[in-house]
Structure formats: structure tokens, C-alpha cells
Amino acid sequence: MAIRVVLIGQGLVATHFAVGVERIKKGELEPYGVPFAKYQMVYDIKDIEIVGSYDVDNEKVGKTVYEVAVKAVGDILPVPETLKSITVRRGIHLGSMEGLPFQVKGLEDELGSTKAAIERLVEEWKQLQPDVIIEVATTEPAKAFHDVKALEEAIEKDDRKRLSASHAYAYAAYLYAKETGKPVAFINVIPSPLARDDAIVKLFEEAGSLVLGDDGATGATPLTADLLEHLAERNRYVMSIAQFNIGGNTDFLALTVPERNKMKEETKSSIVKDILGYDAPHFIKPTGYLEPLGDKKFVSMHIWWKTFNALEDELVVNLRINDSPALAGLLVDLTRIGKALVERGEKGTAYPVNAFFMKDPGPRGARNMSRIRAYYQLLDYLREKGVIKA
């Protein structure tokens, strides 16, 4: 049985996801970078079927995912022709790409209001019938509502300063599930607080659906978390932590806007106190955009601690990481897990999933943990729920 997927934000992550899944289905690629690929799940990677895509960039809207992929990665990867069947549709903007050098237009501008845009999405999704909706757009400024009434009033009043595109998409997913009776898994891998927003979680519970998030953890952050766990287990006192990323893709360009960078900094920094039990002095944030780096970001890390006899040790790590493929690989598992959990009656959000896959796991107030611990806890959870068969 297929898992029908809609992508929100046809950028590099969504493009690598689409290209990689289709190549795996054709048998020309091993699923490296997919954490649970070695386990037999109720859904196979070959069950994933991308049925829709949304963006607000005028250069992408109206083109096929194949055309977008050829332009974005065609010089380094073979692009499967099966992606010619998916056309990128216009999505909701609400200022999500404001200040960036792209010609954009949102569905809310085309139709006159955010409410009308949400209603259009619901009608389109009734035709596309997605099981999973993946929010993988560019980092945007966004604040949680925590109150359903406040969220619905913002939509009704078309309060574009308060609403984020992510909240509008999530509300559309809730309406789609409610009106069709078809539960949906909404996967949020950008920093916008959705799985950490009480309002969104409550709505998804009401619709028998699942929101997973927030902000996919792929590179330096999970590595930092595991190193801090190592030090905490040995009762070494961490004196300071410095971690930064520099990249040349659109998301790093977006992070040159201070409000967007703040969103990313908040999700990255949440690991320190949760794992160590104290808030060691730290600088953990994306710090720059350098176009020649492209999608292969540069990461540097320095951790300084006290050990036995009050002596001091240091760790310095430098990495170059293919940014978008790292997150795309996680989406393969999140898609299969999300669909399977919804079918097993899980609703609202699922902390064991979020704790492993996300930088700032929902629900609100949930603690971060090392990814080593989170991995084995998630493995037990998925076996208990029958998502992993062997």
C-alpha cells in the first residue's frame, strides 16, 4: 500500500528526498543515511509515492519536480523521469521568504486572504489524498499560539503579521483530516513551533492525526548532543561550548536575517541544559552565508571541560557536511513512521520520534536528549507499536 506524500517547499531538501526515493525504488541506490533502513518496517521505502509539491518561488511554480531537480542537482545526480508527473503548485507565503532575492507570490495574495488559501489547499488535498505532509520550506520567523481560538482568530482576521506559513499549512492539514475523516501525519523539519505549539497538537489530537517536529537534527547538533552525553556520563564539567555552521544554500541565506537566525539558534541551543543538567556557557548557532560553499556546509566545534584532578581537556572538530541530503534521508524514515503510527491510533505528537529526529522536540516543555539514547528508546517504542516488525 502506498504512502501518499505532499511536499511543502520544493527546495534542495525536498529535491534530494524526491530524487533519492525514486532512485531507491528503481534499485540504483542503497539507502545510506536512512537511520532505520536496516529494520523491517510495516512500510518499505518503495511504498513512498510523492503526489504533490508546493512552493512560492515563481521560478518553480508551474514546473515539474523533474525540471526543478535537473536545475538544482542535475549536474551531480541522475534525475529520475518519474518526477515529471508532479507539478509544483503555488503555496502560502505569509512573508516566509521576505527579504530574500526571489520573486515570490503566495496563494493568499492570489485569492485575497489566508483563509481562502487554506480552503484551496484543503480542496486540493482532497484530490491528492496525502497520508503524509512534509513541511520543509525555508526557515521563517514564527511564534507559537498555544491557544486554538487565538490561531483561528488570526486566520479569520487575516493577521499576516501574526500568522506564519507553517501554522497555516498545519491548520489546513487539520481541516483536511477533519473533513475527510482521513488522519494525516504532518512532519515539520523547520524551526517553526508546531509540535511545540499546544494549539496545533490539540487540533491534531481532535482530528486523530499526528504532528512531528520541530526542526530536523542532521549534522552538528546531534553530534554535539552525543559528545555532551559522553562527558555527562563521565561527570566531566563542561566549561564552554562553541559550535557554528557556515553554508551557501538558500536556508543559510535566509539565516542572514536576524529574526530567522534567532529561530535556529533557539532550537540548536536547547540541548545544553537538557543533557548536562546545567547551562554551560555556549555559542551554538548558524553564523554565516558563503555562497561558494553551496550545500556542503562547514561546521566547527570546540568543547572545553574539567576532568580528574581539576585538569582541563579540549575537543576540536571540523566537518564538511552535505546539508540537504542529510535531512532528506531522515524524511524517508519520518514518512514511514508517521504513516504507521497514525494507523495505530497515535495522535497529537509523538515525543519518542521527535527526540531522535528533531533539534527541539515537541510537545512543549519536552527535554532534549543525546541521539544515542533517543535512538534506542525510539527503537523500543517502534517495536512496541508494531511499526518495526523485525
N, C-alpha and C positions, 0 to 999 in steps of 0.2 A: 504494500500500500504506500502511495507516495506521500511525502511531506511537502505541501504546497507553501512556498516561501515568497514573501514580498520584501524587497529591499528598499530602505529609505535612505537616500544619499548614495548616488552611484559614483562615489569617489574611488580611490585606489583600494581601500579595504574591500568594498563590495565587489570591485572588479576582480581582485585576486581571488576572492571567495567564489565568484561565478566561474572564472576560468579554471581554478583548481578543482572544484567539484565536478565540472564537466570532464576534465581530463582524467580524474579518478574513475568516473563512470565508464569512460572509454577504455580503461585498463592501461593507460600510458603513464601513470603516476602512482607512486607509493604515498600513503597518507602520513608522511612525516610531518610533525608539527600539529597533529591532531591528538590531544592527550590520551583519549580513551579508545583510540582506533584498534588497539590490540585486544580489547574486550568485545565479546559478542553482545551487542545490544539488540533490543527489540526492533530497532530501525537501523538499517545499513546506510552507509554514505550514499549508495546508489539509489536510495529511496528519495533523496532530496531533489525537488523539482522547483526551480525558480520560475514563478509565474508573473511577477510584476516588479517594476522598478520605478522609483520616484526621485526627482531632483528639481532644483530651481534654477540651475545654470542653463541659460538659453542655448549654450553650445552643446548641451547634452539632451535637453528635452526634445522629443520627436525622433531622436536617433535610436538605433537598436543598441542593446548592450554589447553586441559584437562590434559595432562601429566605435563605441566608446572604448572598449577594451583594446582594439587594434591601435588606436591613437595613444592610449595610456601605457600599454605593456607589450604591444606588438613587436617591438624591436628586440625584446628579450625572451618572449614566450610565444609558443604557438597558441592561437586563439581558436577554440572550437566553434565550428559554424552553427552548432545548435543554439548559440546565443543570438542568432539572427531573428529568432522568433519572439524575442522580448523587446518591446519598445519602452523607452524611458518616458514616463508620464510627468506632468507638472505637479509638484508637491507644494507644501505650505512653507512659506519663508519666515514671516514674522521677525524680520531683521536678523535671522540666523547667520547670514553672510555679509551683514552690513560692514562697510569699511574695507572689504576685500576687493581686489581688482577683477571682478567678474560681472558680467551683465546678467542680472537675475530678476526673476519675477515670480511671485507666489500666487498660488491658486486663490488666496484670499483677496488679492488685488484684481484678479481676473473676474471673480464672482461678486466682489463687493463687500464681503465680510468673512471673518474666520468661521462663523457658524455655518455659512453656506459652503465654505471649503471643506469643513468636516463632514457635512452631509454628502457632498460629492464623493469624498473618499469612501464613506460607508457604502454608497451605491455601487461604486467601482469594485470594492472588495466583495460585495455580494455576488458579483460576476466572477471575480478571480478566485474566490473561496480559499483564502490563505489559512493555513494552520498555524504558521509562524510569521511574525512581522519583525524585521530586524532594523533597529534604529542605529545607523552607522554614519550619520551625517557629520559635518564639521562641528567642532566644539563651539558651543554657543553660550551666552550668558543666560542663566536660568535659576529661578528660585522655587523652592517647594511651596505648595499651597497648604497642605496638611488638613484642609477643610474642603469637603466636596462642594458645599454651597458657594464658597469663595471662587473655586475653579469654574463652576458653572456660570456664576455671575460675570466673571471675566470674559467667558466665551459669549454670553448673551449681549454684553455691552461692547464687544469687540475691543477690549482693552489690550491693545497691541504692545503697550509698554510693560504690562504685567505678564502677559502670556509668552510662553516660549513655543517654538515649533514642536519640540519634543512632547510637551504637555498636550498640544492639540492633536498630535498623532496618537498619543496614548488614549486620549478621550475618544477619538474616532474608533480605535480598536475595541474599546469597551462597548461603544454603541453597536458596532458590528457584531460582537459576540452576543450582546443582549437581544438585538433584534432578530438575529438568525437562529439563536439557540446553539450556535456552534462555538464552543470555547476556543480561545486563541492563546498562544504564548507570544508575549511581546518582549523582545530581547533588546535591552538598552546598553550599548557599549560605549556611549559618550558620557561626559561628566554630569549632564543634566540630571537632577534628582527625581527619579521616577519610582524605583523600588524603595527609595528612602523617603518618599512622599506618602504620608498616611492617606491622603485623599485618593491617590491613584491605586494604592494597594487595596483600599476599601472597595473602590469601584470594581476592580478585577475580581475580588472575592465575590461580590454580588453577581458578577457575570460568569462565575465558575471558571475564571481564566487566570493566567499567571503572568506576572511581570518580573523579569530577571534583570538585575543591574546592581550597581551602576559603574560605568567606566571600565572597560576591559583591561585586564592586567597582563601585559605581554612581555616586557623587556626588563628594564632596570628595577621597577618597583617590586615584582615578585622575587627577584634575586636579592634585593636589599632586605626584604622581609625574611627570607630564609637565612641570610647571614646574621640578622639580628636575633633570630630564633636560636641559632648556633651559639651566639655569645650569651644570650639569656640563660640557656640550659647549663652553661659552664660558670654562671654567676660572675661574668666579667662586666665591669661597669663601663658603659659606653659614655665617652666624654663629648663626642661630637660626630655628626654625620653630614657629609656633603655629597649630593647626587644631582647631576644635571644632564639634560639631553639637548642636543642641537641637531636640527634636521632641516631638510629642504623641501618637504612636501606641503600640501595645502593646509594641513592641520597645524603644522609649525608656523606657517604664515599667519594663520588665524590667531595663534597664541601670542603674536606680537601686539595684539590689542590687550591692554592690561586686564580688563574685566574677564576676558576669556582665559587668560593665563591664570588668574586667581581661581577660576573653577577647577583647572587641572591641578594647581598647587594644593588645593584643599583635599582632593581625592588621593593625591600622592602622599601627603604628609600624615594622613590618618593612621598609618601603620606604626609609627614610632611608639607612642604611648601604649597602644593596644598590645603590642608584643613585648616591650621592655617593662611595662608597668610604671614607667616614669617618662617624662617628656624631655629626653636628651636634646641639647641644642642641635638644631638641624637646619639645613638648607636643601630642600628637596623640591625641585620644580623644573619645568622646561624653561630654558633660559635664552634660546635664540633661534633665529632662522638664518640659514646659509644655503642659498639655492643650489650651489654645486653638489651638496651632499645628497640632494634628491630624497628618495625614500629610505636610504640607508643611513640612519641617524647615528650620531656619535654620542656615546654615553661615557661619563666618567664618575667615579665613586671613590670617596675616601671615608673610612671609618676608623676612629681613634678610641682606644679603650684601656682601662686599667686591668692588670692581671695580678697574679700572686706576688706578694712582697711589694705591692704598690708600684710595680714596674709597668711601663706603658708600651703597647703594641699598636701597629697601624696596618691597615689594609688599603691598597690602591688597586682599582680595577678600571681598565679601559676596554670598551667594546664598540664594534660597529654592527648594528642590527638592522636587517631588513624589516622596517617598521610595519607596513601594511600586511604582508604575508603572515607575520607572527599573530596578528589579531584575526586574520581571516581563518587560520587554522582552528582557533578556538570557536569560531562561529559554527564550524562543522559539527562539533560536539554539542554546543548550546542548542542548535536547531533540533538535533535528535533527542536530546534530553528534555527540552521544553515540550515538544510534542508528546513524548511518552509520559511525562509527569501529568500533563493536563488530562490525558486519557485515564490516568489513575486517580483522578479526583483532587490533585493538588491545585490549590488556588491562592490568590493573593500574591505572595512571593515565596521563594524557597532559599532560606539562608545557606544551607549546605552547598548549593550550587553557586550562589553569589560569593561565598567566602573563598572559593578556589579561583573563580574566573574573573572577579571584579576587584578594582582598586578600593572602592568604597561600598562594601556590600550592604544591600538592604536586608531587613527593614530598618527604619530609623533607629539609631542607637546601637545597632549590631556592631560587634567588635571585629576588627581585623585580626587575622592570624597568619602565621607563616604558611606558605603554599605547600610545604611538605606535609604539615599536619592537616591542612584543608583537603589535600588530595586524598589521603587515606580515609578521612571522615566522609568525604563525598563518595568514595568507592563503597563504603559500608552502606550509606544512605541509598545509593542507586541499586545495590543488591537487595536491600530490604524492600524497596519499592517495586522490584521486579524489572527495572529498566535495563540492568545488566543481567544477562542470562548465564554467562559463564566467564 
